[in-house]
Structure formats: structure tokens, C-alpha cells
């Protein structure tokens, strides 16, 4: 093979290249070839950090004071803000007196603005801060700054973000947990936004509302309505309790100032003088001249009742129509609806003299439809699965019905159906009254069927049918004699607690004035047994007073039995022990024994 002399060609090409002269390397002189590692720094000084923390100022676990924490809770980072909220809640509980007296206004102003924060972690930490503030500060201290909470709470309820709307109920729970009267004072702003959570205005010209579907949320519409209605029930309980306290306070104030003309001075800042003189509060510049909570509530009750009717009618499709067994959600809805209606009816009965006749609301077109569907599957009960017991942090809510037999709900159905329908006659009224009587008989005759909290509803039912309106109930088809006999059995067998025994006893005593019922043989036997109570070693002043009232009515059956038991009563009179429920100057053992001797031992 021939060669192409490639190697020689490469050598000639390399030699033909231009050669550059290479300079000799020059090294640094000795001593200059060392790297100098010395450098100078200028310190960054923040004067605020050099200040010593005051020992008398409350500090958090990271040595931050109130001002530092209030600036950090508004930080754009959710972790920084949530950690600051946790430290703030700890400081409020530990140093409550110092913070409430010196920094309450700043704390409430900065904390309330976080109710609409977009980060769920911050909102969750905020609930703990609000709980700490409400639990440590008194209502008088919170009242001047409560407007911050109420305004931001209403904004959170109407926020476009569904998650913020759901968390607004947690803020509301903080106030309801301690039964604060501040909530009832903000009804004008709170109730319209409260209705917005589950309903919207109708398209027509009237002001009615209709239920809405909870779209864009993780929970179903029924679950969301249960949460809203349970809080609504808690608000109504707060309103009723505070209205009773207001009436008691007004009566006490009137008694203290019965004759203001005889005084040497006339302090115009005293509202009690205006109450006594029957003058308007506004003439004395009182802060109570504005609309009261009852006036505000009257304007919204017309909207609330139809929403409750519509909620139950819609919920009926959640369970099988041929059975009375409810699932967990429908039983909770039933509990919310009937308990709320019961509170509204109690409110209406106590405020019958108001300008707006709210009674008509219960018997509207929606009300008639509701009543027609109410006893279709009566009585109700829950499924056989175990009922969940939910932690409520001390709050009594109706989110879950813990009674598998739904006794309270069924009794409320009986009561509400009868008080609303007793003045109206229709074809199925007698049959429905028979179903009600059968269930009430079951509650009165079965031991431990009605618990302690439900007995009050049963007593309200008995009082309404046996004492208040017996003739109307009789015309409606109710078997009152049977109910009376079951009530006597209920009382004789001691199937209720001691708290409700005087109530049942009073109901039975009042039956003596009703000829149709007092002719019963079983009732006569009960009257004959009453003198035996006077032979007991202990007797309450309430029982003595009740027997005094019966003695003044000149009941022959009772008097004959009393005369027969008179020798035994006289023997045990000296050792008789009278238990006083409310001891006072006008109610002591000597006065009660004196009345005991005058009216019971000598009834003539």
C-alpha cells in the first residue's frame, strides 16, 4: 500500500505557523506575595433593639410586648400572623387584668379586622384570641368596643368567600358560649345578614325570602342549614333570657321609685323615674330611647317563620315517606325547626300587646302546609346506628340530635300542632288529636321515657290542654279525661324529678275549677289523698301555698278528707319541718306555719 505522507504534511504545517515570543515570568518581590485577610466592618445598629424591655410590661414567650404582637398579626405571612395570634391569646389569659385595663381598645380594633382574612390558618387562630378576650373581659368593658366585632362579623357573614362565611359562625359561637347580652343588642344588623346565609330575596315585589343551595362549599346545603339554624336557636334563647332580665330590672326600678315627687332631688339620669311616671325615655336623654331588641325582632319574625316551614317541607324528601325513621341530618333539621318554633311561640305569647300581630304568621299559607305535613309520619325516631356525641366546648347546640327516640321533638310537634290548630276544625283534626293523645299517654305512663330536660315541654302541653283552654281542646277532639288520668298516674308514681313536681301538682290542683274534668273518679281519689301530704315529716312552702289555694276554693271532696285526717295532722304538727324554697322576711317558717294552721287546720 502506498503512503500519503500525512505525518510529514502536518509537521510542515506546524512549522509554518507564526510563532509568538514568550515573556519570562516575573514573580512578586518577597513579602508581597501574601494575601492579606484583615478587613474592617461597620456595625448595623437598630436603636429599638438595644432598648431594655420593661420588667413591668407583660411579654410573650418570645419576649414580645402587646404592640409587637399587634403589628405581627397583620403580617402578610400566614405563619407569622397565626403564631402572633396564639401568643396574644396566651398573654390575654395570663395577664388579663393589665391588658384589659390598658390595651383592650387596641387589641379589639386590630383583632376584629382579621375576621375576613383570606388565610384559614389565621382565622382559626383568631377564634382562640376572641374566645380569650370574651372569657376574661366583662360585658361592661366589652360594650364600648363591641361595635368593632359586630361590624366585622356582619361583613364576614356576607363575604363572597364561602369559607369566611362558615368561619363567621365560629366567631358567633364565642359570644353565644357565655350567653352574652351584647348579641341581642345588635339584632338590627345581625339578623338580616343571618338570614342571608341560608336564603335570598324572592324575585317578586314582596319581602319574602326563599332557601338557597350552598354551592361552592365542602358541606351540603342541609348540613349548612343545620349549622345556621342551631346558632339561630341559641340567639333566640339569649334574646328571651335577656328580655326577661330587662323586664325584671324595670319592675325592680319601678318599685324603688314609687313616689318621686316626695324626694328633695330629681336626678334626670335615672330611668326609673320615667318608668314610674309613664313618660318616654327619650325625654330624659336616655340611651334606651332607640328601638329595643323586641321591636327589632318583631320586624324579622315574619321572615323567619316561613323559612323554618320551608326548611322542614324540603327536608321531608330526605327520608322514606312510608316510614317514620329519620336519618342523622333530617333528625337534626327537625330538632332545629321545632325548637326554634317553640321559642318563637313563647316570645309571641309574652308580647301579645305589640303593634304587629305576629300570631298570624304561624297560620299563613306556608304554615298550613307545614302543619298538614307535620303529623304525616308522626312520631319520629332516628336510625338504629349509634348517635354521635359532638364536642361543643360547653355550648348547647342542635347540630346533632343525641336522642334516638326524638322524645323532645315529638312532644314539641304535639304542642305546636295543638296550640296552632286547636281553634280550627277540619276533617283530619280528630284523628290527628288521637295520635297526639296516644303519644302523650306513652310519655306519661312509661318510666324514664321523658328525661329531665324534656319534662318542661310535657308540662307546657298539660298546662295548655288541662288548665288554659280545656273547652277549646275538648271541641277539637282531644280526650282530656284520659290525659288527666295519665297525669295523675305520672304524679303518683314519681316519674319526674323534684324540680318539676310542684308544676305538675299545681296543674292538678287547677283542674278542681273545671267541672268537666273534676268529676273524674280518679281525680276524686287523688284529692282524697292530699291530706296525707300534711302528715309527712317534711313539707315545702310551695306545697303549703298550693293547698291553701285549694282550701279557699271550698272543695268538698278535699275538706271531707281533711277532716278525717285532722287528728293525725295535729299529732305531727309539732314535729313538722317546713322546707323554704326562697327564705325572706315575708316567707319564713313561722309565717308559713301560721298560715298552715289558719287555713288548713281550720278551713271554715
C-alpha positions in Angstrom: 0.0 0.0 0.0 1.2 3.5 -0.8 1.6 6.2 1.8 0.2 9.6 1.6 2.9 11.1 3.9 0.2 12.7 6.1 2.6 12.9 9.1 5.1 15.0 7.2 2.5 17.4 5.9 1.3 18.0 9.5 4.8 18.8 10.6 5.4 21.3 7.8 2.1 23.0 8.6 3.1 23.3 12.2 6.4 24.9 11.4 4.7 27.3 9.0 2.6 28.9 11.9 3.5 32.3 13.3 5.4 32.0 16.5 4.8 34.4 19.4 7.6 35.4 21.7 7.1 34.1 25.2 7.9 36.6 28.0 9.7 35.4 31.1 7.6 35.0 34.2 8.2 37.8 36.7 7.4 36.9 40.4 6.4 39.4 43.1 9.0 40.5 45.4 9.4 38.8 48.6 6.9 39.9 51.1 4.3 41.0 48.6 3.1 37.6 47.6 1.0 37.1 50.8 -2.8 37.5 50.8 -4.0 40.0 53.5 -7.0 38.5 55.3 -7.6 41.5 57.6 -10.8 43.5 56.9 -12.9 46.2 58.7 -16.6 46.1 59.4 -19.1 48.8 60.3 -21.8 47.5 62.7 -25.6 47.9 61.8 -27.3 49.4 64.9 -31.1 49.4 65.4 -31.7 51.6 68.4 -35.1 50.0 69.2 -33.5 46.6 69.7 -30.9 48.0 72.1 -33.6 49.2 74.5 -34.1 47.1 77.5 -37.6 45.5 77.9 -39.5 46.9 80.8 -40.0 44.3 83.5 -43.5 45.5 84.5 -44.8 45.2 80.9 -46.4 41.8 80.0 -44.3 39.8 77.5 -45.0 36.8 75.4 -42.9 33.6 75.4 -40.7 35.2 72.7 -40.3 38.4 74.8 -42.6 40.5 72.6 -45.0 43.0 74.1 -48.5 43.9 73.0 -47.5 46.4 70.4 -45.1 44.0 68.8 -47.8 41.3 68.6 -50.4 43.6 67.2 -48.1 44.6 64.4 -47.3 41.0 63.6 -50.9 39.7 63.5 -51.3 41.8 60.3 -48.2 40.3 58.7 -48.6 39.1 55.1 -47.1 35.7 56.0 -49.8 33.4 57.5 -47.3 31.6 59.8 -46.1 34.9 61.3 -49.7 36.1 61.8 -51.0 32.9 63.3 -48.1 32.5 65.7 -48.7 36.1 66.9 -52.4 35.3 67.4 -51.5 32.3 69.5 -49.1 34.3 71.7 -51.6 37.1 72.0 -54.3 34.7 73.3 -51.9 33.3 75.8 -50.9 36.7 77.0 -54.6 37.7 77.4 -55.3 34.7 79.6 -52.1 35.1 81.7 -52.0 38.9 82.0 -55.7 39.6 81.6 -56.1 42.4 84.1 -53.2 44.5 82.7 -54.1 44.0 79.1 -57.9 44.7 79.6 -57.3 47.8 81.5 -54.6 49.3 79.3 -54.8 47.8 75.8 -58.3 46.5 75.3 -59.3 49.1 72.6 -56.2 48.5 70.5 -56.5 44.7 70.8 -60.1 44.6 69.7 -59.6 47.1 66.9 -56.7 45.1 65.4 -58.1 41.6 66.1 -61.6 42.3 64.7 -60.2 43.3 61.3 -58.8 39.7 60.8 -62.3 38.2 60.7 -62.2 38.5 56.9 -58.6 37.3 56.4 -58.2 35.1 53.4 -55.9 32.6 55.2 -57.8 29.9 57.0 -54.9 29.3 59.4 -55.1 32.9 60.6 -58.9 32.8 61.0 -58.6 29.6 63.1 -56.1 31.3 65.4 -58.3 34.3 65.6 -61.1 32.3 67.1 -58.8 31.5 70.1 -58.0 35.2 70.5 -61.6 36.2 70.5 -62.5 33.5 73.0 -59.8 34.7 75.3 -61.0 38.3 75.1 -64.6 37.4 75.8 -63.8 35.0 78.7 -61.5 37.4 80.5 -63.2 40.8 79.9 -66.5 41.6 81.5 -69.6 42.7 79.5 -69.2 46.3 80.7 -65.7 46.5 79.4 -66.6 45.0 76.0 -69.7 47.0 75.4 -68.0 50.3 74.2 -65.9 48.4 71.7 -68.4 45.7 70.6 -69.3 47.7 67.5 -65.9 46.6 66.1 -66.8 43.0 66.5 -70.4 43.3 65.2 -69.5 45.3 62.1 -66.7 42.9 61.0 -68.9 39.9 61.9 -71.7 41.1 59.6 -69.2 41.7 56.8 -67.8 38.1 57.3 -71.3 36.7 57.1 -71.9 38.4 53.7 -68.4 37.8 52.3 -68.2 36.3 48.9 -65.8 33.6 50.1 -67.9 30.7 51.5 -65.1 29.6 53.8 -65.2 33.0 55.5 -68.9 32.7 55.9 -68.6 29.4 57.6 -65.9 30.7 60.0 -68.2 33.6 60.9 -70.3 31.1 62.8 -67.3 30.3 64.9 -66.9 33.9 65.8 -70.5 34.0 66.8 -70.1 30.9 68.9 -67.6 32.8 71.1 -70.3 35.2 72.2 -73.1 32.6 72.5 -70.9 30.4 74.6 -71.1 32.8 77.5 -74.7 33.9 76.7 -73.6 37.5 76.2 -76.3 40.1 76.1 -74.3 42.0 73.6 -75.6 39.8 70.7 -79.2 40.7 71.5 -78.4 44.4 71.3 -77.1 44.1 67.7 -80.1 42.3 66.2 -80.8 45.2 63.8 -77.5 44.5 62.0 -77.1 40.8 62.7 -80.5 39.2 61.8 -80.7 40.3 58.1 -77.2 39.0 57.5 -78.0 35.9 59.4 -80.9 35.2 57.0 -78.7 35.8 54.0 -76.6 32.8 54.9 -79.4 30.3 54.0 -81.8 32.3 51.9 -82.3 35.1 49.4 -85.0 37.6 48.5 -87.7 36.4 46.2 -88.0 37.7 42.7 -91.4 39.2 43.2 -92.2 42.5 44.9 -92.8 41.2 48.4 -90.2 41.0 51.0 -90.3 37.2 51.5 -87.2 35.0 51.3 -86.6 31.6 49.9 -84.0 29.0 50.7 -80.7 28.8 48.7 -78.4 26.0 47.8 -74.9 26.1 49.4 -72.8 25.9 46.2 -69.1 26.2 46.3 -68.7 24.7 49.7 -67.4 21.5 51.1 -70.5 20.8 53.1 -74.0 20.1 51.8 -76.8 22.5 51.9 -78.6 20.6 54.6 -75.6 20.5 56.9 -75.0 24.2 56.4 -78.6 25.0 57.3 -78.3 22.9 60.4 -75.3 24.9 61.5 -77.0 28.2 60.8 -80.3 27.2 62.4 -78.7 25.9 65.5 -76.9 29.2 66.1 -80.2 31.0 65.4 -81.8 28.9 68.1 -79.0 29.9 70.5 -79.6 33.6 69.7 -83.3 33.3 70.4 -82.6 31.7 73.8 -80.3 34.6 74.6 -82.9 37.1 73.5 -85.6 35.5 75.6 -83.4 35.3 78.7 -82.2 38.9 78.3 -85.8 40.2 77.8 -86.9 38.5 81.0 -84.0 40.2 82.8 -84.9 43.5 81.3 -88.5 43.2 82.5 -87.4 42.2 86.0 -85.0 45.1 86.1 -87.7 47.6 85.1 -90.1 46.2 87.7 -87.4 46.5 90.4 -86.6 50.0 89.4 -90.3 51.0 89.5 -90.7 49.6 92.9 -87.7 51.5 94.2 -89.1 54.8 93.0 -92.8 54.6 93.6 -93.3 58.3 94.6 -90.6 60.5 93.0 -92.4 63.7 94.0 -91.6 63.3 97.7 -87.9 63.4 97.1 -85.7 66.5 97.5 -83.9 65.9 94.2 -84.9 64.7 90.8 -81.9 63.2 89.0 -82.9 63.1 85.4 -80.4 60.4 84.5 -82.5 57.9 86.5 -84.6 55.9 84.0 -86.7 54.5 86.9 -88.4 57.9 87.3 -89.5 57.9 83.7 -90.9 54.4 84.1 -92.8 55.3 87.2 -94.2 58.5 85.6 -95.0 56.6 82.4 -93.0 59.0 80.3 -90.9 58.1 77.3 -87.3 57.5 77.9 -86.2 59.9 75.2 -87.5 62.9 77.2 -84.7 62.3 79.7 -82.0 61.7 77.2 -81.7 58.0 77.9 -79.7 55.7 75.8 -82.6 53.4 75.7 -84.7 55.7 73.5 -83.8 53.8 70.4 -85.7 50.7 69.2 -85.5 47.8 71.7 -84.4 44.3 70.8 -88.1 43.2 70.9 -89.2 45.8 68.4 -86.4 44.7 66.0 -87.2 41.1 66.4 -90.9 41.6 65.7 -89.9 43.0 62.3 -87.9 39.9 61.4 -90.1 37.2 62.8 -92.4 37.5 59.8 -89.4 36.4 57.6 -88.1 33.7 60.0 -91.1 31.5 60.4 -91.8 30.8 56.7 -88.1 29.9 56.3 -88.5 27.3 59.1 -91.6 25.9 57.4 -89.9 25.7 54.0 -86.8 24.0 55.6 -88.8 21.2 57.0 -91.0 20.6 54.0 -87.9 20.4 51.8 -86.2 18.1 54.3 -89.1 15.6 54.2 -87.7 14.1 51.0 -84.5 13.1 52.8 -86.2 10.0 54.4 -88.6 7.3 53.2 -92.2 8.6 53.2 -93.6 5.2 54.3 -91.5 5.1 57.5 -91.0 7.4 60.5 -87.3 6.7 60.8 -85.1 9.8 60.1 -81.5 9.9 59.1 -79.0 12.0 61.0 -79.4 15.2 59.0 -83.2 15.1 58.9 -83.4 14.5 62.7 -81.2 17.5 63.3 -83.3 19.6 61.0 -86.5 18.5 62.9 -84.8 19.4 66.2 -83.8 22.9 64.9 -87.2 23.7 63.4 -89.5 22.6 66.2 -87.3 24.0 69.0 -87.0 27.4 67.2 -90.7 27.5 66.6 -91.3 26.7 70.2 -89.1 29.6 71.3 -90.9 31.9 68.8 -94.3 30.9 70.2 -93.2 31.6 73.7 -92.0 35.0 72.6 -95.3 35.7 70.9 -97.3 34.8 73.9 -95.3 37.1 76.1 -95.6 40.0 73.7 -99.2 39.8 72.6 -99.8 43.5 73.1 -97.3 44.6 70.4 -98.4 46.5 67.4 -97.6 43.7 65.0 -99.8 40.7 65.4 -97.2 38.1 64.8 -99.6 35.3 65.6 -100.9 35.4 62.1 -97.5 34.4 60.8 -97.8 30.9 62.2 -101.1 30.3 60.3 -100.1 31.6 56.9 -100.3 29.6 53.7 -96.9 28.1 54.4 -97.9 27.4 58.0 -101.0 25.5 57.0 -98.9 23.4 54.6 -96.3 22.8 57.3 -99.0 21.7 59.8 -100.5 19.3 57.2 -97.1 17.6 56.7 -96.2 17.7 60.4 -98.1 14.6 61.6 -97.9 12.5 58.4 -95.1 10.3 59.8 -95.6 11.1 63.5 -94.0 10.0 65.9 -90.4 10.3 64.6 -87.3 8.4 65.6 -83.8 8.0 64.3 -82.0 5.1 62.6 -80.6 2.2 64.7 -77.0 3.3 64.3 -75.2 4.8 67.3 -75.8 8.5 67.7 -72.7 10.6 67.6 -71.8 12.9 70.5 -70.2 16.0 69.3 -68.0 18.2 71.4 -69.4 21.7 71.6 -66.9 23.4 74.0 -69.6 24.0 76.6 -72.1 25.3 74.1 -75.5 23.8 73.8 -76.2 23.5 70.0 -78.7 21.5 68.0 -76.3 20.3 65.3 -76.8 16.7 66.3 -79.8 15.1 67.8 -78.5 12.8 70.5 -81.9 11.2 71.3 -82.6 8.2 69.2 -86.3 8.3 70.2 -86.6 12.1 69.4 -88.9 12.4 72.5 -88.4 16.2 72.9 -89.0 16.8 69.2 -92.2 14.6 69.2 -93.5 16.4 72.2 -92.8 19.8 70.6 -94.7 18.6 67.5 -97.7 17.7 69.7 -97.6 21.0 71.5 -97.1 23.3 68.4 -99.6 21.4 66.3 -102.3 21.6 69.0 -101.8 25.2 70.0 -101.9 26.3 66.4 -104.7 24.0 65.2 -106.9 23.9 68.3 -109.1 26.8 67.1 -109.5 25.4 63.6 -111.7 22.4 62.5 -111.0 20.2 59.6 -111.7 16.6 58.7 -108.5 15.0 59.9 -108.2 17.1 63.2 -109.8 14.4 65.5 -107.7 11.6 64.0 -104.6 13.7 64.5 -105.6 14.6 68.0 -106.0 10.9 68.8 -102.4 10.3 67.6 -101.2 13.2 69.8 -103.1 11.8 72.8 -101.7 8.3 72.3 -98.1 9.6 72.2 -98.6 11.8 75.3 -100.0 8.8 77.1 -96.9 6.9 76.3 -94.7 9.7 77.7 -96.8 9.8 80.9 -97.1 6.1 81.6 -93.6 4.8 80.6 -91.0 5.2 83.3 -87.8 7.1 82.3 -89.2 7.8 78.8 -89.1 11.6 79.3 -85.7 12.9 80.5 -85.2 15.9 82.8 -84.8 18.5 80.1 -87.8 17.4 78.2 -90.2 17.4 81.1 -90.7 21.1 80.8 -92.2 20.7 77.4 -94.6 18.0 78.7 -95.7 20.3 81.5 -96.4 23.1 79.0 -98.5 20.7 77.0 -100.5 19.6 80.1 -101.0 23.2 81.2 -102.3 24.3 77.9 -104.8 21.5 77.4 -106.0 20.9 81.1 -105.8 24.4 82.5 -105.6 27.2 80.0 -108.0 26.1 77.2 -109.8 22.9 78.2 -113.1 23.7 76.4 -111.4 24.5 73.1 -109.3 21.4 73.3 -112.4 19.3 74.0 -114.2 20.7 71.0 -111.1 19.9 68.9 -111.5 16.2 69.8 -108.8 15.8 72.5 -109.6 13.2 75.2 -108.9 15.4 78.2 -110.2 12.9 80.8 -107.7 10.3 79.6 -104.9 12.9 79.7 -105.9 13.9 83.2 -105.9 10.2 84.4 -102.5 9.7 82.8 -101.2 12.8 84.5 -102.3 11.6 87.9 -100.5 8.3 87.3 -97.5 10.2 86.3 -97.5 12.2 89.5 -98.3 9.3 91.9 -95.5 7.1 90.5 -92.9 10.0 90.9 -91.8 9.6 87.3 -90.4 13.2 87.2 -87.6 14.9 89.1 -88.2 17.1 92.2 -87.8 20.3 90.2 -91.0 19.7 88.2 -93.1 18.1 90.9 -94.6 21.4 92.1 -95.6 22.3 88.5 -97.4 19.0 87.9 -99.1 19.4 91.4 -100.2 22.9 90.5 -101.8 21.7 87.2 -103.7 19.0 89.0 -104.9 21.5 91.6 -106.2 23.9 89.0 -108.3 21.2 87.5 -110.6 21.4 90.5 -112.2 24.5 89.0 -113.1 22.7 85.8 -116.4 20.7 86.3 -116.0 18.5 83.2 -112.6 17.2 84.5 -113.0 17.4 88.3 -115.9 14.8 88.2 -113.5 12.1 87.3 -113.4 9.3 89.9 -109.6 9.0 89.7 -109.3 12.7 90.3 -111.6 12.5 93.4 -109.3 9.7 94.7 -106.3 12.0 94.2 -108.0 14.8 96.1 -108.8 12.4 99.0 -105.1 11.5 99.2 -103.9 15.1 99.5 -104.2 15.4 103.4 -101.7 12.6 103.7 -99.1 15.0 102.4 -99.6 17.1 105.6 -98.7 14.1 107.7 -95.3 13.8 106.2 -92.2 14.8 108.3 -91.2 17.4 105.7 -93.3 19.7 103.5 -92.3 22.6 101.3 -93.7 26.1 101.5 -94.8 25.8 97.8 -96.9 22.8 98.6 -98.4 24.6 101.6 -99.3 27.5 99.5 -100.9 25.3 96.8 -103.0 23.5 99.5 -104.1 26.9 100.8 -105.4 27.9 97.5 -107.4 24.7 97.2 -108.7 25.2 100.7 -110.0 28.7 99.8 -112.0 27.2 96.9 -114.3 25.2 99.3 -113.7 21.9 97.6 -116.0 19.5 99.4 -114.0 16.3 98.5 -110.8 17.8 99.9 -112.5 19.2 103.0 -114.1 15.9 103.9 -110.8 14.1 103.5 -109.0 16.8 105.6 -111.5 16.5 108.5 -110.9 12.7 108.6 -107.1 13.2 108.7 -107.2 16.1 111.2 -106.3 14.0 114.3 -103.2 12.6 112.6 -102.2 16.1 111.3 -102.5 17.6 114.8 -100.3 14.8 116.3 -97.5 15.5 113.9 -97.8 19.3 113.7 -95.2 19.9 116.4 -92.5 17.9 114.6 -93.4 19.2 111.2 -90.4 20.6 109.2 -91.2 23.2 106.6 -88.6 23.5 103.8 -88.4 27.0 102.4 -87.5 27.5 98.7 -87.0 31.3 99.0 -86.5 32.4 102.5 -87.1 36.1 103.3 -88.8 38.3 105.9 -92.2 37.6 104.4 -91.5 33.9 103.9 -90.1 32.2 107.0 -91.1 29.1 108.9 -93.2 31.0 111.5 -95.3 32.7 108.9 -95.8 29.6 106.8 -96.9 27.6 110.0 -99.3 30.4 110.9 -101.0 30.2 107.5 -100.9 26.5 107.7 -102.9 26.5 110.9 -105.3 29.2 109.9 -106.4 27.8 106.5 -105.7 24.1 106.5 -106.5 23.1 110.1 -109.5 25.5 110.3 -110.7 25.8 106.7 -114.1 27.1 107.7 
